[in-house]
Amino acid sequence: MPVRVTLDIMLARRKVRAKDLAAQVGISETQMSLLRTGKVKGMRFDTLSKLCLLLACQPGDIMEYDPAQGDLTKGED
């Protein structure tokens, strides 16, 4: 998947615990863990907005696009 979640980096920069952020965003610790490890295929804009608000960052600070990681034209999602 060419889009990677880099949430761990922002958590470290802001010195925020994933458990605390999950509670503030309103998602389970399991969902937060899946986000942090990149084992999700999508994210609600509402969740992304809350993450950005609470971490005082932009979406590009917690996600990155790496075209070398996959070619969407070959049917990957």
Phi and psi restraints in degrees (range 20) as a CNS / XPLOR table:
assign (resid 1 and name C) (resid 2 and name N)
       (resid 2 and name CA) (resid 2 and name C) 1.0 -73.7 20.0 2
assign (resid 2 and name N) (resid 2 and name CA)
       (resid 2 and name C) (resid 3 and name N) 1.0 -14.7 20.0 2
assign (resid 2 and name C) (resid 3 and name N)
       (resid 3 and name CA) (resid 3 and name C) 1.0 -100.9 20.0 2
assign (resid 3 and name N) (resid 3 and name CA)
       (resid 3 and name C) (resid 4 and name N) 1.0 122.9 20.0 2
assign (resid 3 and name C) (resid 4 and name N)
       (resid 4 and name CA) (resid 4 and name C) 1.0 -115.5 20.0 2
assign (resid 4 and name N) (resid 4 and name CA)
       (resid 4 and name C) (resid 5 and name N) 1.0 141.9 20.0 2
assign (resid 4 and name C) (resid 5 and name N)
       (resid 5 and name CA) (resid 5 and name C) 1.0 -89.3 20.0 2
assign (resid 5 and name N) (resid 5 and name CA)
       (resid 5 and name C) (resid 6 and name N) 1.0 124.7 20.0 2
assign (resid 5 and name C) (resid 6 and name N)
       (resid 6 and name CA) (resid 6 and name C) 1.0 -113.9 20.0 2
assign (resid 6 and name N) (resid 6 and name CA)
       (resid 6 and name C) (resid 7 and name N) 1.0 37.6 20.0 2
assign (resid 6 and name C) (resid 7 and name N)
       (resid 7 and name CA) (resid 7 and name C) 1.0 -60.6 20.0 2
assign (resid 7 and name N) (resid 7 and name CA)
       (resid 7 and name C) (resid 8 and name N) 1.0 -36.3 20.0 2
assign (resid 7 and name C) (resid 8 and name N)
       (resid 8 and name CA) (resid 8 and name C) 1.0 -55.8 20.0 2
assign (resid 8 and name N) (resid 8 and name CA)
       (resid 8 and name C) (resid 9 and name N) 1.0 -39.7 20.0 2
assign (resid 8 and name C) (resid 9 and name N)
       (resid 9 and name CA) (resid 9 and name C) 1.0 -62.7 20.0 2
assign (resid 9 and name N) (resid 9 and name CA)
       (resid 9 and name C) (resid 10 and name N) 1.0 -44.9 20.0 2
assign (resid 9 and name C) (resid 10 and name N)
       (resid 10 and name CA) (resid 10 and name C) 1.0 -69.5 20.0 2
assign (resid 10 and name N) (resid 10 and name CA)
       (resid 10 and name C) (resid 11 and name N) 1.0 -35.7 20.0 2
assign (resid 10 and name C) (resid 11 and name N)
       (resid 11 and name CA) (resid 11 and name C) 1.0 -61.0 20.0 2
assign (resid 11 and name N) (resid 11 and name CA)
       (resid 11 and name C) (resid 12 and name N) 1.0 -42.9 20.0 2
assign (resid 11 and name C) (resid 12 and name N)
       (resid 12 and name CA) (resid 12 and name C) 1.0 -66.0 20.0 2
assign (resid 12 and name N) (resid 12 and name CA)
       (resid 12 and name C) (resid 13 and name N) 1.0 -42.7 20.0 2
assign (resid 12 and name C) (resid 13 and name N)
       (resid 13 and name CA) (resid 13 and name C) 1.0 -62.4 20.0 2
assign (resid 13 and name N) (resid 13 and name CA)
       (resid 13 and name C) (resid 14 and name N) 1.0 -38.9 20.0 2
assign (resid 13 and name C) (resid 14 and name N)
       (resid 14 and name CA) (resid 14 and name C) 1.0 -89.0 20.0 2
assign (resid 14 and name N) (resid 14 and name CA)
       (resid 14 and name C) (resid 15 and name N) 1.0 -5.2 20.0 2
assign (resid 14 and name C) (resid 15 and name N)
       (resid 15 and name CA) (resid 15 and name C) 1.0 54.9 20.0 2
assign (resid 15 and name N) (resid 15 and name CA)
       (resid 15 and name C) (resid 16 and name N) 1.0 48.4 20.0 2
assign (resid 15 and name C) (resid 16 and name N)
       (resid 16 and name CA) (resid 16 and name C) 1.0 -113.3 20.0 2
assign (resid 16 and name N) (resid 16 and name CA)
       (resid 16 and name C) (resid 17 and name N) 1.0 136.6 20.0 2
assign (resid 16 and name C) (resid 17 and name N)
       (resid 17 and name CA) (resid 17 and name C) 1.0 -82.6 20.0 2
assign (resid 17 and name N) (resid 17 and name CA)
       (resid 17 and name C) (resid 18 and name N) 1.0 139.4 20.0 2
assign (resid 17 and name C) (resid 18 and name N)
       (resid 18 and name CA) (resid 18 and name C) 1.0 -58.1 20.0 2
assign (resid 18 and name N) (resid 18 and name CA)
       (resid 18 and name C) (resid 19 and name N) 1.0 -39.4 20.0 2
assign (resid 18 and name C) (resid 19 and name N)
       (resid 19 and name CA) (resid 19 and name C) 1.0 -60.3 20.0 2
assign (resid 19 and name N) (resid 19 and name CA)
       (resid 19 and name C) (resid 20 and name N) 1.0 -44.6 20.0 2
assign (resid 19 and name C) (resid 20 and name N)
       (resid 20 and name CA) (resid 20 and name C) 1.0 -67.3 20.0 2
assign (resid 20 and name N) (resid 20 and name CA)
       (resid 20 and name C) (resid 21 and name N) 1.0 -42.3 20.0 2
assign (resid 20 and name C) (resid 21 and name N)
       (resid 21 and name CA) (resid 21 and name C) 1.0 -64.4 20.0 2
assign (resid 21 and name N) (resid 21 and name CA)
       (resid 21 and name C) (resid 22 and name N) 1.0 -41.0 20.0 2
assign (resid 21 and name C) (resid 22 and name N)
       (resid 22 and name CA) (resid 22 and name C) 1.0 -58.1 20.0 2
assign (resid 22 and name N) (resid 22 and name CA)
       (resid 22 and name C) (resid 23 and name N) 1.0 -43.9 20.0 2
assign (resid 22 and name C) (resid 23 and name N)
       (resid 23 and name CA) (resid 23 and name C) 1.0 -63.4 20.0 2
assign (resid 23 and name N) (resid 23 and name CA)
       (resid 23 and name C) (resid 24 and name N) 1.0 -41.7 20.0 2
assign (resid 23 and name C) (resid 24 and name N)
       (resid 24 and name CA) (resid 24 and name C) 1.0 -68.8 20.0 2
assign (resid 24 and name N) (resid 24 and name CA)
       (resid 24 and name C) (resid 25 and name N) 1.0 -36.8 20.0 2
assign (resid 24 and name C) (resid 25 and name N)
       (resid 25 and name CA) (resid 25 and name C) 1.0 -75.5 20.0 2
assign (resid 25 and name N) (resid 25 and name CA)
       (resid 25 and name C) (resid 26 and name N) 1.0 -30.6 20.0 2
assign (resid 25 and name C) (resid 26 and name N)
       (resid 26 and name CA) (resid 26 and name C) 1.0 94.8 20.0 2
assign (resid 26 and name N) (resid 26 and name CA)
       (resid 26 and name C) (resid 27 and name N) 1.0 29.8 20.0 2
assign (resid 26 and name C) (resid 27 and name N)
       (resid 27 and name CA) (resid 27 and name C) 1.0 -121.5 20.0 2
assign (resid 27 and name N) (resid 27 and name CA)
       (resid 27 and name C) (resid 28 and name N) 1.0 161.3 20.0 2
assign (resid 27 and name C) (resid 28 and name N)
       (resid 28 and name CA) (resid 28 and name C) 1.0 -73.5 20.0 2
assign (resid 28 and name N) (resid 28 and name CA)
       (resid 28 and name C) (resid 29 and name N) 1.0 161.0 20.0 2
assign (resid 28 and name C) (resid 29 and name N)
       (resid 29 and name CA) (resid 29 and name C) 1.0 -63.6 20.0 2
assign (resid 29 and name N) (resid 29 and name CA)
       (resid 29 and name C) (resid 30 and name N) 1.0 -32.5 20.0 2
assign (resid 29 and name C) (resid 30 and name N)
       (resid 30 and name CA) (resid 30 and name C) 1.0 -64.6 20.0 2
assign (resid 30 and name N) (resid 30 and name CA)
       (resid 30 and name C) (resid 31 and name N) 1.0 -45.0 20.0 2
assign (resid 30 and name C) (resid 31 and name N)
       (resid 31 and name CA) (resid 31 and name C) 1.0 -62.1 20.0 2
assign (resid 31 and name N) (resid 31 and name CA)
       (resid 31 and name C) (resid 32 and name N) 1.0 -40.6 20.0 2
assign (resid 31 and name C) (resid 32 and name N)
       (resid 32 and name CA) (resid 32 and name C) 1.0 -63.5 20.0 2
assign (resid 32 and name N) (resid 32 and name CA)
       (resid 32 and name C) (resid 33 and name N) 1.0 -41.9 20.0 2
assign (resid 32 and name C) (resid 33 and name N)
       (resid 33 and name CA) (resid 33 and name C) 1.0 -62.1 20.0 2
assign (resid 33 and name N) (resid 33 and name CA)
       (resid 33 and name C) (resid 34 and name N) 1.0 -42.4 20.0 2
assign (resid 33 and name C) (resid 34 and name N)
       (resid 34 and name CA) (resid 34 and name C) 1.0 -63.3 20.0 2
assign (resid 34 and name N) (resid 34 and name CA)
       (resid 34 and name C) (resid 35 and name N) 1.0 -39.3 20.0 2
assign (resid 34 and name C) (resid 35 and name N)
       (resid 35 and name CA) (resid 35 and name C) 1.0 -63.7 20.0 2
assign (resid 35 and name N) (resid 35 and name CA)
       (resid 35 and name C) (resid 36 and name N) 1.0 -47.1 20.0 2
assign (resid 35 and name C) (resid 36 and name N)
       (resid 36 and name CA) (resid 36 and name C) 1.0 -62.5 20.0 2
assign (resid 36 and name N) (resid 36 and name CA)
       (resid 36 and name C) (resid 37 and name N) 1.0 -34.8 20.0 2
assign (resid 36 and name C) (resid 37 and name N)
       (resid 37 and name CA) (resid 37 and name C) 1.0 -90.3 20.0 2
assign (resid 37 and name N) (resid 37 and name CA)
       (resid 37 and name C) (resid 38 and name N) 1.0 -1.9 20.0 2
assign (resid 37 and name C) (resid 38 and name N)
       (resid 38 and name CA) (resid 38 and name C) 1.0 74.9 20.0 2
assign (resid 38 and name N) (resid 38 and name CA)
       (resid 38 and name C) (resid 39 and name N) 1.0 20.8 20.0 2
assign (resid 38 and name C) (resid 39 and name N)
       (resid 39 and name CA) (resid 39 and name C) 1.0 -94.3 20.0 2
assign (resid 39 and name N) (resid 39 and name CA)
       (resid 39 and name C) (resid 40 and name N) 1.0 34.0 20.0 2
assign (resid 39 and name C) (resid 40 and name N)
       (resid 40 and name CA) (resid 40 and name C) 1.0 -121.5 20.0 2
assign (resid 40 and name N) (resid 40 and name CA)
       (resid 40 and name C) (resid 41 and name N) 1.0 152.3 20.0 2
assign (resid 40 and name C) (resid 41 and name N)
       (resid 41 and name CA) (resid 41 and name C) 1.0 -99.5 20.0 2
assign (resid 41 and name N) (resid 41 and name CA)
       (resid 41 and name C) (resid 42 and name N) 1.0 -8.7 20.0 2
assign (resid 41 and name C) (resid 42 and name N)
       (resid 42 and name CA) (resid 42 and name C) 1.0 -167.8 20.0 2
assign (resid 42 and name N) (resid 42 and name CA)
       (resid 42 and name C) (resid 43 and name N) 1.0 170.5 20.0 2
assign (resid 42 and name C) (resid 43 and name N)
       (resid 43 and name CA) (resid 43 and name C) 1.0 -146.1 20.0 2
assign (resid 43 and name N) (resid 43 and name CA)
       (resid 43 and name C) (resid 44 and name N) 1.0 137.8 20.0 2
assign (resid 43 and name C) (resid 44 and name N)
       (resid 44 and name CA) (resid 44 and name C) 1.0 -67.8 20.0 2
assign (resid 44 and name N) (resid 44 and name CA)
       (resid 44 and name C) (resid 45 and name N) 1.0 143.9 20.0 2
assign (resid 44 and name C) (resid 45 and name N)
       (resid 45 and name CA) (resid 45 and name C) 1.0 -62.6 20.0 2
assign (resid 45 and name N) (resid 45 and name CA)
       (resid 45 and name C) (resid 46 and name N) 1.0 -32.4 20.0 2
assign (resid 45 and name C) (resid 46 and name N)
       (resid 46 and name CA) (resid 46 and name C) 1.0 -61.6 20.0 2
assign (resid 46 and name N) (resid 46 and name CA)
       (resid 46 and name C) (resid 47 and name N) 1.0 -44.4 20.0 2
assign (resid 46 and name C) (resid 47 and name N)
       (resid 47 and name CA) (resid 47 and name C) 1.0 -64.6 20.0 2
assign (resid 47 and name N) (resid 47 and name CA)
       (resid 47 and name C) (resid 48 and name N) 1.0 -45.0 20.0 2
assign (resid 47 and name C) (resid 48 and name N)
       (resid 48 and name CA) (resid 48 and name C) 1.0 -60.2 20.0 2
assign (resid 48 and name N) (resid 48 and name CA)
       (resid 48 and name C) (resid 49 and name N) 1.0 -42.4 20.0 2
assign (resid 48 and name C) (resid 49 and name N)
       (resid 49 and name CA) (resid 49 and name C) 1.0 -62.2 20.0 2
assign (resid 49 and name N) (resid 49 and name CA)
       (resid 49 and name C) (resid 50 and name N) 1.0 -43.6 20.0 2
assign (resid 49 and name C) (resid 50 and name N)
       (resid 50 and name CA) (resid 50 and name C) 1.0 -65.3 20.0 2
assign (resid 50 and name N) (resid 50 and name CA)
       (resid 50 and name C) (resid 51 and name N) 1.0 -41.9 20.0 2
assign (resid 50 and name C) (resid 51 and name N)
       (resid 51 and name CA) (resid 51 and name C) 1.0 -59.0 20.0 2
assign (resid 51 and name N) (resid 51 and name CA)
       (resid 51 and name C) (resid 52 and name N) 1.0 -46.6 20.0 2
assign (resid 51 and name C) (resid 52 and name N)
       (resid 52 and name CA) (resid 52 and name C) 1.0 -64.5 20.0 2
assign (resid 52 and name N) (resid 52 and name CA)
       (resid 52 and name C) (resid 53 and name N) 1.0 -40.5 20.0 2
assign (resid 52 and name C) (resid 53 and name N)
       (resid 53 and name CA) (resid 53 and name C) 1.0 -62.8 20.0 2
assign (resid 53 and name N) (resid 53 and name CA)
       (resid 53 and name C) (resid 54 and name N) 1.0 -49.9 20.0 2
assign (resid 53 and name C) (resid 54 and name N)
       (resid 54 and name CA) (resid 54 and name C) 1.0 -70.2 20.0 2
assign (resid 54 and name N) (resid 54 and name CA)
       (resid 54 and name C) (resid 55 and name N) 1.0 -30.6 20.0 2
assign (resid 54 and name C) (resid 55 and name N)
       (resid 55 and name CA) (resid 55 and name C) 1.0 -95.1 20.0 2
assign (resid 55 and name N) (resid 55 and name CA)
       (resid 55 and name C) (resid 56 and name N) 1.0 -0.6 20.0 2
assign (resid 55 and name C) (resid 56 and name N)
       (resid 56 and name CA) (resid 56 and name C) 1.0 51.0 20.0 2
assign (resid 56 and name N) (resid 56 and name CA)
       (resid 56 and name C) (resid 57 and name N) 1.0 56.7 20.0 2
assign (resid 56 and name C) (resid 57 and name N)
       (resid 57 and name CA) (resid 57 and name C) 1.0 -142.6 20.0 2
assign (resid 57 and name N) (resid 57 and name CA)
       (resid 57 and name C) (resid 58 and name N) 1.0 178.8 20.0 2
assign (resid 57 and name C) (resid 58 and name N)
       (resid 58 and name CA) (resid 58 and name C) 1.0 -104.9 20.0 2
assign (resid 58 and name N) (resid 58 and name CA)
       (resid 58 and name C) (resid 59 and name N) 1.0 157.9 20.0 2
assign (resid 58 and name C) (resid 59 and name N)
       (resid 59 and name CA) (resid 59 and name C) 1.0 -52.5 20.0 2
assign (resid 59 and name N) (resid 59 and name CA)
       (resid 59 and name C) (resid 60 and name N) 1.0 -36.4 20.0 2
assign (resid 59 and name C) (resid 60 and name N)
       (resid 60 and name CA) (resid 60 and name C) 1.0 -67.5 20.0 2
assign (resid 60 and name N) (resid 60 and name CA)
       (resid 60 and name C) (resid 61 and name N) 1.0 -13.7 20.0 2
assign (resid 60 and name C) (resid 61 and name N)
       (resid 61 and name CA) (resid 61 and name C) 1.0 -81.5 20.0 2
assign (resid 61 and name N) (resid 61 and name CA)
       (resid 61 and name C) (resid 62 and name N) 1.0 -18.6 20.0 2
assign (resid 61 and name C) (resid 62 and name N)
       (resid 62 and name CA) (resid 62 and name C) 1.0 -119.3 20.0 2
assign (resid 62 and name N) (resid 62 and name CA)
       (resid 62 and name C) (resid 63 and name N) 1.0 3.1 20.0 2
assign (resid 62 and name C) (resid 63 and name N)
       (resid 63 and name CA) (resid 63 and name C) 1.0 -142.2 20.0 2
assign (resid 63 and name N) (resid 63 and name CA)
       (resid 63 and name C) (resid 64 and name N) 1.0 151.0 20.0 2
assign (resid 63 and name C) (resid 64 and name N)
       (resid 64 and name CA) (resid 64 and name C) 1.0 -142.9 20.0 2
assign (resid 64 and name N) (resid 64 and name CA)
       (resid 64 and name C) (resid 65 and name N) 1.0 154.3 20.0 2
assign (resid 64 and name C) (resid 65 and name N)
       (resid 65 and name CA) (resid 65 and name C) 1.0 -108.2 20.0 2
assign (resid 65 and name N) (resid 65 and name CA)
       (resid 65 and name C) (resid 66 and name N) 1.0 125.0 20.0 2
assign (resid 65 and name C) (resid 66 and name N)
       (resid 66 and name CA) (resid 66 and name C) 1.0 -129.2 20.0 2
assign (resid 66 and name N) (resid 66 and name CA)
       (resid 66 and name C) (resid 67 and name N) 1.0 97.5 20.0 2
assign (resid 66 and name C) (resid 67 and name N)
       (resid 67 and name CA) (resid 67 and name C) 1.0 -59.8 20.0 2
assign (resid 67 and name N) (resid 67 and name CA)
       (resid 67 and name C) (resid 68 and name N) 1.0 -20.6 20.0 2
assign (resid 67 and name C) (resid 68 and name N)
       (resid 68 and name CA) (resid 68 and name C) 1.0 -71.2 20.0 2
assign (resid 68 and name N) (resid 68 and name CA)
       (resid 68 and name C) (resid 69 and name N) 1.0 -14.9 20.0 2
assign (resid 68 and name C) (resid 69 and name N)
       (resid 69 and name CA) (resid 69 and name C) 1.0 -83.4 20.0 2
assign (resid 69 and name N) (resid 69 and name CA)
       (resid 69 and name C) (resid 70 and name N) 1.0 -7.7 20.0 2
assign (resid 69 and name C) (resid 70 and name N)
       (resid 70 and name CA) (resid 70 and name C) 1.0 170.4 20.0 2
assign (resid 70 and name N) (resid 70 and name CA)
       (resid 70 and name C) (resid 71 and name N) 1.0 154.2 20.0 2
assign (resid 70 and name C) (resid 71 and name N)
       (resid 71 and name CA) (resid 71 and name C) 1.0 -115.4 20.0 2
assign (resid 71 and name N) (resid 71 and name CA)
       (resid 71 and name C) (resid 72 and name N) 1.0 107.5 20.0 2
assign (resid 71 and name C) (resid 72 and name N)
       (resid 72 and name CA) (resid 72 and name C) 1.0 -66.5 20.0 2
assign (resid 72 and name N) (resid 72 and name CA)
       (resid 72 and name C) (resid 73 and name N) 1.0 -19.0 20.0 2
assign (resid 72 and name C) (resid 73 and name N)
       (resid 73 and name CA) (resid 73 and name C) 1.0 -74.1 20.0 2
assign (resid 73 and name N) (resid 73 and name CA)
       (resid 73 and name C) (resid 74 and name N) 1.0 -11.9 20.0 2
assign (resid 73 and name C) (resid 74 and name N)
       (resid 74 and name CA) (resid 74 and name C) 1.0 -96.9 20.0 2
assign (resid 74 and name N) (resid 74 and name CA)
       (resid 74 and name C) (resid 75 and name N) 1.0 15.2 20.0 2
assign (resid 74 and name C) (resid 75 and name N)
       (resid 75 and name CA) (resid 75 and name C) 1.0 93.9 20.0 2
assign (resid 75 and name N) (resid 75 and name CA)
       (resid 75 and name C) (resid 76 and name N) 1.0 4.5 20.0 2
assign (resid 75 and name C) (resid 76 and name N)
       (resid 76 and name CA) (resid 76 and name C) 1.0 -77.0 20.0 2
assign (resid 76 and name N) (resid 76 and name CA)
       (resid 76 and name C) (resid 77 and name N) 1.0 150.3 20.0 2
